[in-house]
């Protein structure tokens, strides 16, 4: 599939950039490429009815995880400045603390980046392209839409415990979003529904960022500061602000996800499986 090849190229380009120098844009773009490859691999696995312990080789998952630590700290620094208000000077020690954490994350990520071997990923690419040659267009789209239906049912179930399972909901919805994008408008989602889904994912991503910030602030406050210090009270207030913002985002994401599922259910029976061209080399 051309979709897979495009994301594989993005993966290798950003990996090369990170091998030369750790930078935020390459970290973000590499992790996005991995998410898209992972979603595509799930479609492949579902279509050929094979059971894989992991959608992608373990080395890719390790790369994704360790770079996620780096990215989380960077987002904590940005959020802290936006929530800190007029207390910027008093927040300098926390910013230094986060910078030190990020420096350590960079050091630990370098060996994983440098030592990554693409042999297993190349083998998976060959398997995907070989298998897809034997699938017709309607079968690919029909089965993929069936996977989307199944994922939405899981999301609907997780909505009953949304605060505890928002991260699971995010992972499911990301797969749905990327899998819908694979067919360039030929999926069972309308453009407005995809736009709504994109907004939900933004909310859920921000929820995660606020959770990480709260955890980092709490660790700093309890590990380093005395509860009699002015900085202790200021940081605790920022934690409260972050929690309120997170709860507001949870409410918005919950309502939007409910609406997305309801709209999808109404529209699906009326849709016909369209003719598409599967993108293979």
ZADO-1210 file (C-alpha; in nm, 4 decimals, padded with zeros to 6 digits):
<atoms>
<atom x="00.0000" y="00.0000" z="00.0000" code="UNK" pos="1"/>
<atom x="00.1173" y="00.3493" z="-00.0821" code="UNK" pos="2"/>
<atom x="-00.0132" y="00.4646" z="00.2568" code="UNK" pos="3"/>
<atom x="00.2209" y="00.2226" z="00.4327" code="UNK" pos="4"/>
<atom x="00.5147" y="00.3169" z="00.2094" code="UNK" pos="5"/>
<atom x="00.4610" y="00.6902" z="00.2699" code="UNK" pos="6"/>
<atom x="00.4569" y="00.6467" z="00.6480" code="UNK" pos="7"/>
<atom x="00.7541" y="00.4101" z="00.6330" code="UNK" pos="8"/>
<atom x="00.9480" y="00.6785" z="00.4468" code="UNK" pos="9"/>
<atom x="00.8467" y="00.9380" z="00.7093" code="UNK" pos="10"/>
<atom x="00.9613" y="00.6955" z="00.9788" code="UNK" pos="11"/>
<atom x="01.3071" y="00.6486" z="00.8244" code="UNK" pos="12"/>
<atom x="01.3559" y="01.0197" z="00.7465" code="UNK" pos="13"/>
<atom x="01.2786" y="01.1251" z="01.1025" code="UNK" pos="14"/>
<atom x="01.4826" y="00.8416" z="01.2502" code="UNK" pos="15"/>
<atom x="01.7813" y="00.9621" z="01.0456" code="UNK" pos="16"/>
<atom x="01.7220" y="01.3171" z="01.1704" code="UNK" pos="17"/>
<atom x="01.7196" y="01.1941" z="01.5312" code="UNK" pos="18"/>
<atom x="02.0350" y="00.9918" z="01.4778" code="UNK" pos="19"/>
<atom x="02.2051" y="01.3177" z="01.3832" code="UNK" pos="20"/>
<atom x="02.0475" y="01.5298" z="01.6580" code="UNK" pos="21"/>
<atom x="01.7587" y="01.4961" z="01.9056" code="UNK" pos="22"/>
<atom x="01.4916" y="01.7505" z="01.8097" code="UNK" pos="23"/>
<atom x="01.1255" y="01.7948" z="01.8991" code="UNK" pos="24"/>
<atom x="00.9837" y="01.8033" z="01.5457" code="UNK" pos="25"/>
<atom x="01.1481" y="01.4758" z="01.4444" code="UNK" pos="26"/>
<atom x="01.0336" y="01.3105" z="01.7696" code="UNK" pos="27"/>
<atom x="00.6748" y="01.4195" z="01.7058" code="UNK" pos="28"/>
<atom x="00.6765" y="01.3228" z="01.3370" code="UNK" pos="29"/>
<atom x="00.8412" y="00.9862" z="01.4038" code="UNK" pos="30"/>
<atom x="00.5856" y="00.8969" z="01.6699" code="UNK" pos="31"/>
<atom x="00.2986" y="00.9971" z="01.4389" code="UNK" pos="32"/>
<atom x="00.4447" y="00.7794" z="01.1633" code="UNK" pos="33"/>
<atom x="00.4651" y="00.4860" z="01.4064" code="UNK" pos="34"/>
<atom x="00.1012" y="00.5341" z="01.5095" code="UNK" pos="35"/>
<atom x="-00.0064" y="00.5292" z="01.1446" code="UNK" pos="36"/>
<atom x="00.2056" y="00.2236" z="01.0673" code="UNK" pos="37"/>
<atom x="00.0586" y="00.0498" z="01.3710" code="UNK" pos="38"/>
<atom x="-00.2975" y="00.1216" z="01.2556" code="UNK" pos="39"/>
<atom x="-00.2165" y="-00.0019" z="00.9061" code="UNK" pos="40"/>
<atom x="-00.0587" y="-00.3189" z="01.0465" code="UNK" pos="41"/>
<atom x="-00.3785" y="-00.3876" z="01.2409" code="UNK" pos="42"/>
<atom x="-00.5753" y="-00.3724" z="00.9173" code="UNK" pos="43"/>
<atom x="-00.3276" y="-00.6111" z="00.7571" code="UNK" pos="44"/>
<atom x="-00.3507" y="-00.8510" z="01.0505" code="UNK" pos="45"/>
<atom x="-00.7304" y="-00.8426" z="01.0460" code="UNK" pos="46"/>
<atom x="-00.7571" y="-00.8943" z="00.6714" code="UNK" pos="47"/>
<atom x="-00.5316" y="-01.1972" z="00.6462" code="UNK" pos="48"/>
<atom x="-00.6681" y="-01.3506" z="00.9694" code="UNK" pos="49"/>
<atom x="-00.3339" y="-01.4055" z="01.1326" code="UNK" pos="50"/>
<atom x="-00.2698" y="-01.3554" z="01.5005" code="UNK" pos="51"/>
<atom x="00.0283" y="-01.1378" z="01.5846" code="UNK" pos="52"/>
<atom x="00.1429" y="-01.0771" z="01.9401" code="UNK" pos="53"/>
<atom x="00.2389" y="-00.7273" z="01.8284" code="UNK" pos="54"/>
<atom x="00.1327" y="-00.5244" z="01.5260" code="UNK" pos="55"/>
<atom x="00.4870" y="-00.3914" z="01.4778" code="UNK" pos="56"/>
<atom x="00.8326" y="-00.5307" z="01.5641" code="UNK" pos="57"/>
<atom x="00.9411" y="-00.4833" z="01.9248" code="UNK" pos="58"/>
<atom x="01.2170" y="-00.2395" z="01.8344" code="UNK" pos="59"/>
<atom x="00.9608" y="00.0041" z="01.6934" code="UNK" pos="60"/>
<atom x="00.7538" y="-00.0152" z="02.0120" code="UNK" pos="61"/>
<atom x="01.0639" y="00.0539" z="02.2237" code="UNK" pos="62"/>
<atom x="01.1478" y="00.3556" z="02.0102" code="UNK" pos="63"/>
<atom x="00.7924" y="00.4862" z="02.0380" code="UNK" pos="64"/>
<atom x="00.7868" y="00.4427" z="02.4158" code="UNK" pos="65"/>
<atom x="01.1174" y="00.6062" z="02.5028" code="UNK" pos="66"/>
<atom x="01.0594" y="00.9014" z="02.2706" code="UNK" pos="67"/>
<atom x="00.7180" y="00.9397" z="02.4315" code="UNK" pos="68"/>
<atom x="00.8901" y="01.0092" z="02.7648" code="UNK" pos="69"/>
<atom x="01.0916" y="01.2869" z="02.6025" code="UNK" pos="70"/>
<atom x="00.7839" y="01.4351" z="02.4373" code="UNK" pos="71"/>
<atom x="00.5800" y="01.4203" z="02.7613" code="UNK" pos="72"/>
<atom x="00.8381" y="01.6282" z="02.9491" code="UNK" pos="73"/>
<atom x="00.8527" y="01.8855" z="02.6692" code="UNK" pos="74"/>
<atom x="00.4745" y="01.9243" z="02.6819" code="UNK" pos="75"/>
<atom x="00.4885" y="01.9613" z="03.0619" code="UNK" pos="76"/>
<atom x="00.7285" y="02.2526" z="03.0230" code="UNK" pos="77"/>
<atom x="00.5005" y="02.4269" z="02.7730" code="UNK" pos="78"/>
<atom x="00.1861" y="02.3670" z="02.9774" code="UNK" pos="79"/>
<atom x="00.3520" y="02.4868" z="03.2960" code="UNK" pos="80"/>
<atom x="00.4353" y="02.8217" z="03.1347" code="UNK" pos="81"/>
<atom x="00.0791" y="02.8597" z="03.0032" code="UNK" pos="82"/>
<atom x="-00.0797" y="02.7747" z="03.3423" code="UNK" pos="83"/>
<atom x="00.1747" y="02.9552" z="03.5595" code="UNK" pos="84"/>
<atom x="00.0348" y="03.3016" z="03.4995" code="UNK" pos="85"/>
<atom x="00.2409" y="03.5732" z="03.6670" code="UNK" pos="86"/>
<atom x="00.4515" y="03.3266" z="03.8645" code="UNK" pos="87"/>
<atom x="00.7116" y="03.2706" z="03.5923" code="UNK" pos="88"/>
<atom x="01.0137" y="03.3654" z="03.8036" code="UNK" pos="89"/>
<atom x="00.9076" y="03.1369" z="04.0888" code="UNK" pos="90"/>
<atom x="00.8635" y="02.8517" z="03.8412" code="UNK" pos="91"/>
<atom x="01.2255" y="02.8607" z="03.7231" code="UNK" pos="92"/>
<atom x="01.3330" y="02.5794" z="03.9617" code="UNK" pos="93"/>
<atom x="01.0550" y="02.3562" z="03.8265" code="UNK" pos="94"/>
<atom x="01.1541" y="02.4384" z="03.4687" code="UNK" pos="95"/>
<atom x="01.5144" y="02.3504" z="03.5516" code="UNK" pos="96"/>
<atom x="01.3921" y="02.0243" z="03.7067" code="UNK" pos="97"/>
<atom x="01.1937" y="01.9388" z="03.3919" code="UNK" pos="98"/>
<atom x="01.4874" y="02.0310" z="03.1696" code="UNK" pos="99"/>
<atom x="01.7119" y="01.7946" z="03.3654" code="UNK" pos="100"/>
<atom x="01.4539" y="01.5190" z="03.3241" code="UNK" pos="101"/>
<atom x="01.4395" y="01.5878" z="02.9518" code="UNK" pos="102"/>
<atom x="01.8182" y="01.5821" z="02.9223" code="UNK" pos="103"/>
<atom x="01.8189" y="01.2410" z="03.0898" code="UNK" pos="104"/>
<atom x="01.5425" y="01.1203" z="02.8592" code="UNK" pos="105"/>
<atom x="01.7533" y="01.2307" z="02.5608" code="UNK" pos="106"/>
<atom x="02.0571" y="01.0407" z="02.6884" code="UNK" pos="107"/>
<atom x="01.8603" y="00.7210" z="02.7411" code="UNK" pos="108"/>
<atom x="01.6898" y="00.7485" z="02.4031" code="UNK" pos="109"/>
<atom x="02.0109" y="00.7865" z="02.1995" code="UNK" pos="110"/>
<atom x="02.1220" y="00.4190" z="02.2148" code="UNK" pos="111"/>
<atom x="01.7735" y="00.3011" z="02.1090" code="UNK" pos="112"/>
<atom x="01.7728" y="00.5460" z="01.8170" code="UNK" pos="113"/>
<atom x="02.1246" y="00.4606" z="01.7014" code="UNK" pos="114"/>
<atom x="02.0902" y="00.0842" z="01.7361" code="UNK" pos="115"/>
<atom x="01.7547" y="00.0496" z="01.5633" code="UNK" pos="116"/>
<atom x="01.7587" y="-00.2082" z="01.2833" code="UNK" pos="117"/>
<atom x="01.4913" y="-00.2092" z="01.0183" code="UNK" pos="118"/>
<atom x="01.5193" y="-00.5754" z="00.9075" code="UNK" pos="119"/>
<atom x="01.1961" y="-00.6874" z="01.0795" code="UNK" pos="120"/>
<atom x="01.0108" y="-00.3796" z="00.9587" code="UNK" pos="121"/>
<atom x="01.1304" y="-00.4416" z="00.6022" code="UNK" pos="122"/>
<atom x="01.0149" y="-00.8040" z="00.6271" code="UNK" pos="123"/>
<atom x="00.6714" y="-00.6904" z="00.7469" code="UNK" pos="124"/>
<atom x="00.6551" y="-00.4461" z="00.4546" code="UNK" pos="125"/>
<atom x="00.7212" y="-00.7270" z="00.2070" code="UNK" pos="126"/>
<atom x="00.4522" y="-00.9443" z="00.3713" code="UNK" pos="127"/>
<atom x="00.1937" y="-00.6671" z="00.3614" code="UNK" pos="128"/>
<atom x="00.2543" y="-00.5824" z="-00.0029" code="UNK" pos="129"/>
<atom x="00.2515" y="-00.9500" z="-00.1049" code="UNK" pos="130"/>
<atom x="-00.0742" y="-01.0300" z="00.0772" code="UNK" pos="131"/>
<atom x="-00.2569" y="-00.7181" z="-00.0403" code="UNK" pos="132"/>
<atom x="-00.2057" y="-00.8158" z="-00.4036" code="UNK" pos="133"/>
<atom x="-00.4480" y="-01.1047" z="-00.3519" code="UNK" pos="134"/>
<atom x="-00.7274" y="-00.8965" z="-00.1957" code="UNK" pos="135"/>
<atom x="-00.9955" y="-00.7226" z="-00.4004" code="UNK" pos="136"/>
<atom x="-01.1016" y="-00.3643" z="-00.3377" code="UNK" pos="137"/>
<atom x="-01.4445" y="-00.4359" z="-00.1894" code="UNK" pos="138"/>
<atom x="-01.3081" y="-00.6980" z="00.0486" code="UNK" pos="139"/>
<atom x="-01.0436" y="-00.4603" z="00.1844" code="UNK" pos="140"/>
<atom x="-01.2886" y="-00.1770" z="00.2454" code="UNK" pos="141"/>
<atom x="-01.5665" y="-00.3983" z="00.3811" code="UNK" pos="142"/>
<atom x="-01.3439" y="-00.5758" z="00.6316" code="UNK" pos="143"/>
<atom x="-01.1754" y="-00.2533" z="00.7384" code="UNK" pos="144"/>
<atom x="-01.5143" y="-00.0928" z="00.8014" code="UNK" pos="145"/>
<atom x="-01.6062" y="-00.4021" z="01.0031" code="UNK" pos="146"/>
<atom x="-01.2970" y="-00.3463" z="01.2167" code="UNK" pos="147"/>
<atom x="-01.3995" y="00.0166" z="01.2647" code="UNK" pos="148"/>
<atom x="-01.7484" y="-00.0948" z="01.3751" code="UNK" pos="149"/>
<atom x="-01.5920" y="-00.3316" z="01.6291" code="UNK" pos="150"/>
<atom x="-01.3604" y="-00.0605" z="01.7598" code="UNK" pos="151"/>
<atom x="-01.6489" y="00.1832" z="01.8020" code="UNK" pos="152"/>
<atom x="-01.8382" y="-00.0756" z="02.0067" code="UNK" pos="153"/>
<atom x="-01.5385" y="-00.0995" z="02.2397" code="UNK" pos="154"/>
<atom x="-01.5257" y="00.2795" z="02.2633" code="UNK" pos="155"/>
<atom x="-01.8948" y="00.2877" z="02.3507" code="UNK" pos="156"/>
<atom x="-01.8327" y="00.0369" z="02.6291" code="UNK" pos="157"/>
<atom x="-01.5335" y="00.2337" z="02.7589" code="UNK" pos="158"/>
<atom x="-01.7437" y="00.5517" z="02.7707" code="UNK" pos="159"/>
<atom x="-01.9208" y="00.4031" z="03.0734" code="UNK" pos="160"/>
<atom x="-01.5914" y="00.4432" z="03.2625" code="UNK" pos="161"/>
<atom x="-01.4559" y="00.7320" z="03.0592" code="UNK" pos="162"/>
<atom x="-01.2425" y="00.9050" z="03.3227" code="UNK" pos="163"/>
<atom x="-01.0532" y="00.5843" z="03.3946" code="UNK" pos="164"/>
<atom x="-01.0381" y="00.4672" z="03.0322" code="UNK" pos="165"/>
<atom x="-00.9888" y="00.7888" z="02.8351" code="UNK" pos="166"/>
<atom x="-00.6428" y="00.6720" z="02.7263" code="UNK" pos="167"/>
<atom x="-00.7892" y="00.3468" z="02.5876" code="UNK" pos="168"/>
<atom x="-01.0571" y="00.5461" z="02.4083" code="UNK" pos="169"/>
<atom x="-00.7880" y="00.7649" z="02.2576" code="UNK" pos="170"/>
<atom x="-00.5945" y="00.4654" z="02.1243" code="UNK" pos="171"/>
<atom x="-00.9070" y="00.3126" z="01.9702" code="UNK" pos="172"/>
<atom x="-01.0157" y="00.6406" z="01.8109" code="UNK" pos="173"/>
<atom x="-00.6676" y="00.7050" z="01.6721" code="UNK" pos="174"/>
<atom x="-00.6746" y="00.3682" z="01.4968" code="UNK" pos="175"/>
<atom x="-01.0191" y="00.4484" z="01.3587" code="UNK" pos="176"/>
<atom x="-00.9046" y="00.7914" z="01.2388" code="UNK" pos="177"/>
<atom x="-00.5910" y="00.6646" z="01.0632" code="UNK" pos="178"/>
<atom x="-00.7670" y="00.3634" z="00.9138" code="UNK" pos="179"/>
<atom x="-01.0366" y="00.5927" z="00.7714" code="UNK" pos="180"/>
<atom x="-00.7650" y="00.8108" z="00.6170" code="UNK" pos="181"/>
<atom x="-00.6130" y="00.5124" z="00.4358" code="UNK" pos="182"/>
<atom x="-00.8956" y="00.5140" z="00.1810" code="UNK" pos="183"/>
<atom x="-00.9018" y="00.8845" z="00.0944" code="UNK" pos="184"/>
<atom x="-01.2663" y="00.9590" z="00.1668" code="UNK" pos="185"/>
<atom x="-01.3948" y="00.6114" z="00.0803" code="UNK" pos="186"/>
<atom x="-01.4435" y="00.5028" z="00.4418" code="UNK" pos="187"/>
<atom x="-01.7779" y="00.4901" z="00.6214" code="UNK" pos="188"/>
<atom x="-01.7073" y="00.8242" z="00.7936" code="UNK" pos="189"/>
<atom x="-01.8194" y="01.1548" z="00.6464" code="UNK" pos="190"/>
<atom x="-01.5836" y="01.4539" z="00.6357" code="UNK" pos="191"/>
<atom x="-01.7695" y="01.6308" z="00.9234" code="UNK" pos="192"/>
<atom x="-01.7451" y="01.3117" z="01.1315" code="UNK" pos="193"/>
<atom x="-01.3713" y="01.2882" z="01.0661" code="UNK" pos="194"/>
<atom x="-01.3330" y="01.6543" z="01.1618" code="UNK" pos="195"/>
<atom x="-01.5203" y="01.5860" z="01.4867" code="UNK" pos="196"/>
<atom x="-01.3017" y="01.2801" z="01.5465" code="UNK" pos="197"/>
<atom x="-00.9879" y="01.4901" z="01.4950" code="UNK" pos="198"/>
<atom x="-01.1138" y="01.7419" z="01.7533" code="UNK" pos="199"/>
<atom x="-01.1874" y="01.4612" z="02.0021" code="UNK" pos="200"/>
<atom x="-00.8333" y="01.3304" z="01.9583" code="UNK" pos="201"/>
<atom x="-00.6956" y="01.6790" z="02.0267" code="UNK" pos="202"/>
<atom x="-00.8967" y="01.6926" z="02.3498" code="UNK" pos="203"/>
<atom x="-00.7789" y="01.3466" z="02.4554" code="UNK" pos="204"/>
<atom x="-00.4178" y="01.4330" z="02.3771" code="UNK" pos="205"/>
<atom x="-00.4461" y="01.7470" z="02.5897" code="UNK" pos="206"/>
<atom x="-00.5978" y="01.5420" z="02.8720" code="UNK" pos="207"/>
<atom x="-00.2934" y="01.3154" z="02.8685" code="UNK" pos="208"/>
<atom x="-00.0583" y="01.6154" z="02.8679" code="UNK" pos="209"/>
<atom x="-00.2328" y="01.7665" z="03.1708" code="UNK" pos="210"/>
<atom x="-00.2167" y="01.4341" z="03.3561" code="UNK" pos="211"/>
<atom x="00.1601" y="01.4137" z="03.2972" code="UNK" pos="212"/>
<atom x="00.2089" y="01.7738" z="03.4090" code="UNK" pos="213"/>
<atom x="00.0147" y="01.7127" z="03.7307" code="UNK" pos="214"/>
<atom x="00.2279" y="01.4055" z="03.8029" code="UNK" pos="215"/>
<atom x="00.5539" y="01.5928" z="03.7390" code="UNK" pos="216"/>
<atom x="00.4505" y="01.8887" z="03.9543" code="UNK" pos="217"/>
<atom x="00.3410" y="01.6629" z="04.2374" code="UNK" pos="218"/>
<atom x="00.6718" y="01.4753" z="04.2297" code="UNK" pos="219"/>
<atom x="00.8704" y="01.7999" z="04.2381" code="UNK" pos="220"/>
<atom x="00.6595" y="01.9499" z="04.5155" code="UNK" pos="221"/>
<atom x="00.6681" y="01.6433" z="04.7403" code="UNK" pos="222"/>
<atom x="01.0291" y="01.5468" z="04.6747" code="UNK" pos="223"/>
<atom x="01.1985" y="01.8861" z="04.6929" code="UNK" pos="224"/>
<atom x="00.9813" y="02.1458" z="04.8649" code="UNK" pos="225"/>
<atom x="00.8615" y="02.1948" z="05.2196" code="UNK" pos="226"/>
<atom x="00.4893" y="02.2531" z="05.2595" code="UNK" pos="227"/>
<atom x="00.5674" y="02.5803" z="05.4399" code="UNK" pos="228"/>
<atom x="00.7295" y="02.7323" z="05.1306" code="UNK" pos="229"/>
<atom x="00.5566" y="02.9830" z="04.9042" code="UNK" pos="230"/>
<atom x="00.6573" y="02.7826" z="04.5972" code="UNK" pos="231"/>
<atom x="00.4815" y="02.4762" z="04.7407" code="UNK" pos="232"/>
<atom x="00.1480" y="02.6606" z="04.7545" code="UNK" pos="233"/>
<atom x="00.1933" y="02.8129" z="04.4093" code="UNK" pos="234"/>
<atom x="00.2683" y="02.4768" z="04.2490" code="UNK" pos="235"/>
<atom x="-00.0261" y="02.3171" z="04.4231" code="UNK" pos="236"/>
<atom x="-00.2522" y="02.5898" z="04.2818" code="UNK" pos="237"/>
<atom x="-00.1182" y="02.5213" z="03.9333" code="UNK" pos="238"/>
<atom x="-00.1930" y="02.1517" z="03.9836" code="UNK" pos="239"/>
<atom x="-00.5507" y="02.2470" z="04.0724" code="UNK" pos="240"/>
<atom x="-00.5783" y="02.4586" z="03.7573" code="UNK" pos="241"/>
<atom x="-00.4399" y="02.1748" z="03.5483" code="UNK" pos="242"/>
<atom x="-00.6899" y="01.9305" z="03.6990" code="UNK" pos="243"/>
<atom x="-00.9815" y="02.1642" z="03.6280" code="UNK" pos="244"/>
<atom x="-00.8672" y="02.2067" z="03.2697" code="UNK" pos="245"/>
<atom x="-00.8303" y="01.8296" z="03.2354" code="UNK" pos="246"/>
<atom x="-01.1829" y="01.7711" z="03.3721" code="UNK" pos="247"/>
<atom x="-01.3264" y="02.0295" z="03.1300" code="UNK" pos="248"/>
<atom x="-01.1537" y="01.8540" z="02.8409" code="UNK" pos="249"/>
<atom x="-01.2867" y="01.5173" z="02.9601" code="UNK" pos="250"/>
<atom x="-01.6429" y="01.6534" z="02.9519" code="UNK" pos="251"/>
<atom x="-01.5964" y="01.7927" z="02.6004" code="UNK" pos="252"/>
<atom x="-01.4365" y="01.4723" z="02.4732" code="UNK" pos="253"/>
<atom x="-01.7100" y="01.2584" z="02.6282" code="UNK" pos="254"/>
<atom x="-01.9938" y="01.4604" z="02.4744" code="UNK" pos="255"/>
<atom x="-01.8257" y="01.4756" z="02.1321" code="UNK" pos="256"/>
<atom x="-01.7536" y="01.1011" z="02.1326" code="UNK" pos="257"/>
<atom x="-02.1137" y="01.0204" z="02.2214" code="UNK" pos="258"/>
<atom x="-02.2290" y="01.2394" z="01.9326" code="UNK" pos="259"/>
<atom x="-01.9791" y="01.0813" z="01.6931" code="UNK" pos="260"/>
<atom x="-02.1027" y="00.7303" z="01.7734" code="UNK" pos="261"/>
<atom x="-02.4690" y="00.8331" z="01.7471" code="UNK" pos="262"/>
<atom x="-02.4145" y="01.0049" z="01.4086" code="UNK" pos="263"/>
<atom x="-02.2161" y="00.7089" z="01.2779" code="UNK" pos="264"/>
<atom x="-02.4866" y="00.4599" z="01.3796" code="UNK" pos="265"/>
<atom x="-02.7540" y="00.6648" z="01.2026" code="UNK" pos="266"/>
<atom x="-02.5551" y="00.6971" z="00.8819" code="UNK" pos="267"/>
<atom x="-02.4015" y="00.3499" z="00.8425" code="UNK" pos="268"/>
<atom x="-02.7185" y="00.1564" z="00.7378" code="UNK" pos="269"/>
<atom x="-02.7730" y="00.4026" z="00.4528" code="UNK" pos="270"/>
<atom x="-02.4210" y="00.3697" z="00.3144" code="UNK" pos="271"/>
<atom x="-02.3110" y="00.1397" z="00.0384" code="UNK" pos="272"/>
<atom x="-01.9605" y="00.0010" z="00.0123" code="UNK" pos="273"/>
<atom x="-01.8013" y="00.2114" z="-00.2652" code="UNK" pos="274"/>
<atom x="-01.5566" y="00.0990" z="-00.5289" code="UNK" pos="275"/>
<atom x="-01.1984" y="00.1898" z="-00.4445" code="UNK" pos="276"/>
<atom x="-00.8519" y="00.1183" z="-00.5715" code="UNK" pos="277"/>
<atom x="-00.6200" y="-00.0456" z="-00.3196" code="UNK" pos="278"/>
<atom x="-00.2859" y="00.1327" z="-00.3299" code="UNK" pos="279"/>
<atom x="-00.0130" y="-00.1244" z="-00.3893" code="UNK" pos="280"/>
<atom x="00.3247" y="-00.0858" z="-00.5562" code="UNK" pos="281"/>
</atoms>
